[in-house]
Amino acid sequence: MSSLVYHAATRVLQNFLDEKGSLKHLVYNTTPEAVADRRKYIFKIVFSTVKWKPVLEAIFEEVRDSLGTERTKEGTAADKLKQIVSREKVEAGAFIYTFELLLSSDKRGRRALEKQISKHGEVGRVIFDDSVRGRLEDAVERVRVKKGVESVEELISKEIAEIDASRNSVPVYMRVNGLVTSTGEFEKTLVESKEFRLVREEGEGGAGAGGGEADMDEECGHLRDSLHVVLRSDVRVRPGLFARDRDVGGLYVFAPGVLGMGGVVGFGSAMVGEMRVVVQDKASCFPARVLLPPLGGKAVDFCAAPGNKTLQLVEMVGEAGSVVAFERDGRRAGLLRKRLLEGGCFVEGVEGKGKKEGGRENGRKGGRVRVCERDVLGVEWCDPVVREVEWGLLDPSCSGSGMRRTVETVLRGGGEREGGEAGQAEAERVSRLAGLQLRLLRHVAEFPSLRVLVYSTCSVHEKENEEVVGAFLRSREAQAEGWVLRKAGESEGLKRKCEWNGRVGLKEGVGLTEEQAESVIRFSSEEHTNGFFVAKFERVGWEERRRERLREAESEWKRMESEKEEKREEGGRVGKERRREVGGRTEKGKSYGGHQPFSRKRR
Ligand SMILES: C[S@@+](CC[C@H](N)C(=O)[O-])C[C@H]1O[C@@H](n2cnc3c(N)ncnc32)[C@H](O)[C@@H]1O
């Protein structure tokens, strides 16, 4: 194993511990080209080390305690080990080398390191030094005894072990990006590769070589239930199975684990890399499908990054339509632009794949998209950028409580936190988020042309879902503008009427009537998706309101613009007078009595 692999793994782990990104992102986007073909292995090393980090910390503590009372001779391996484990933040390399030496079940790494340890950094050399190895092994034994477990394997916390085991028990969803390819082409590519076979429901047509006896699950008697067949299939067997999703057009279901450890196997790396398909949970595909902006429509994604739903909207409105995508976070807005360009969009004001020589757009099938790096709450209702938009999608920041937990999130402290102080902090966070979600809904409800608005979260908390919807419907803005709740599951954008909404367990008093509570869609693991929520609002009497509101918007915008202009002029005049007062010189640190000579536009 080349030392480059371990250097890269150490850097990835350090960046992960410094919260610079997810493991996958760091491994696949920040490691040098020289180790490109070893990335899967690097991911494995770092992922396993992260998983064992609590145990490694306990081992370091033991070593610290035993060496702390010992007078080690300066410059010896024992003395250096003492320094390594005593640092306030133990460096990433110490975790990786100790993991390989003591805990990894795959002994190849350890053997390779033993042979070539001189090529590694000081931390690696110290940990693999024969004179300290015994101390480390003793420390593991003491940790095991303290925890009262039989074997080293049992040291991993039950929680992490469970999550690790469940990682592969949910399907993988891939949505065909119609801006770059088509469902027919996608199916054909997969089937012709002989790597995959399409499992079809009875009466379903299309490309592929499915159907027949193999589509039956004899064990449980489910016949031609494609989701079921795919879910139960073995990801290691070729050809693998995949199926069309029954609710969302262009969405495909693959067996759990089809995305290899950290990477995408075979066909996927190219397809995902070229954004011909987007790995997107089924529930997260619903908001855009429920909104269903028509061809030529003017849509808006109020909280857009990283852009999965924006891509859907751009495809739906087609060449004659347009999409405005807001994102308040600069870094995420950059990511949004990049993904939209790579996903085949024509992004206004940005050169990229969307444009071809001679100014013609390259294979463009979708509408233009304008990325606005702005906080939606700072966008005036009469601002021309939103004045014409009719189809709105609001997918704001939320607690993410519906997202499946991963080893990474648990180790970062993002596990389920109920009760105690952590529970209290989480409850406060959810309340704060719910407040922001409601503010956003009330704010965008006044945009003059908006006729349909879809609200979604990846939360399972009623506080962020039903309660926000109820409070919005009772708000002054919703009442004045005529917003009402519609049945989200009956949208024509779905392949079939969606009647499951997981009402079970819904607490009383969330502020919705029985009928309203049945109009929203709640996803849970029972639907083989992440926890998710979708509500659809429509503006009653939209056509008449729109004309009137547009007139008001135009004159209000003019008034605001001229007020701003007056202020600018006034600022300039006062500034000149002040300068005259101080003899034409601007003195450093001089206060102008709190007056700002040049007012900044509110954002
Ligand atoms: C849940 S994510 C959106 C995911 C996105 N819809 C997708 O499917 O890829 C929420 C995003 O909205 C952004 N956001 C939150 N509040 C915002 C606001 N007031 N104005 C603009 N963007 C906002 C966040 O920075 C974050 O990137």
The ligand as a MOL file (V3000), in Angstrom:
LIG
                    3D

  0  0  0     0  0            999 V3000
M  V30 BEGIN CTAB
M  V30 COUNTS 27 29 0 0 0
M  V30 BEGIN ATOM
M  V30 1 C -33.2340 22.2240 2.2990 0
M  V30 2 S -32.0890 23.1200 1.4010 0 CHG=1
M  V30 3 C -32.7850 23.1450 -0.1960 0
M  V30 4 C -32.5380 21.8810 -0.9900 0
M  V30 5 C -32.9020 22.0780 -2.4390 0
M  V30 6 N -34.2810 22.4870 -2.5930 0
M  V30 7 C -32.6530 20.8220 -3.2690 0
M  V30 8 O -33.6080 20.0530 -3.4820 0
M  V30 9 O -31.5390 20.5890 -3.7250 0 CHG=-1
M  V30 10 C -32.4020 24.7570 1.9100 0
M  V30 11 C -31.5240 25.7900 1.2140 0
M  V30 12 O -32.1820 27.0430 1.3330 0
M  V30 13 C -31.2520 28.0350 1.6710 0
M  V30 14 N -32.0270 29.0850 2.3830 0
M  V30 15 C -32.5440 29.0160 3.6200 0
M  V30 16 N -33.2070 30.1570 3.9270 0
M  V30 17 C -33.1060 30.9580 2.8470 0
M  V30 18 C -33.5640 32.2740 2.5590 0
M  V30 19 N -34.2240 32.9860 3.4580 0
M  V30 20 N -33.3060 32.7960 1.3370 0
M  V30 21 C -32.6000 32.0730 0.4150 0
M  V30 22 N -32.1110 30.8360 0.6510 0
M  V30 23 C -32.3590 30.2760 1.8440 0
M  V30 24 C -30.2290 27.3250 2.5240 0
M  V30 25 O -28.9940 28.0070 2.5110 0
M  V30 26 C -30.1610 25.9650 1.8540 0
M  V30 27 O -29.1890 25.9480 0.8440 0
M  V30 END ATOM
M  V30 BEGIN BOND
M  V30 1 1 1 2
M  V30 2 1 2 3
M  V30 3 1 2 10
M  V30 4 1 3 4
M  V30 5 1 4 5
M  V30 6 1 5 6
M  V30 7 1 5 7
M  V30 8 2 7 8
M  V30 9 1 7 9
M  V30 10 1 10 11
M  V30 11 1 11 12
M  V30 12 1 11 26
M  V30 13 1 12 13
M  V30 14 1 13 14
M  V30 15 1 13 24
M  V30 16 1 14 15
M  V30 17 1 14 23
M  V30 18 2 15 16
M  V30 19 1 16 17
M  V30 20 1 17 18
M  V30 21 2 17 23
M  V30 22 1 18 19
M  V30 23 2 18 20
M  V30 24 1 20 21
M  V30 25 2 21 22
M  V30 26 1 22 23
M  V30 27 1 24 25
M  V30 28 1 24 26
M  V30 29 1 26 27
M  V30 END BOND
M  V30 END CTAB
M  END
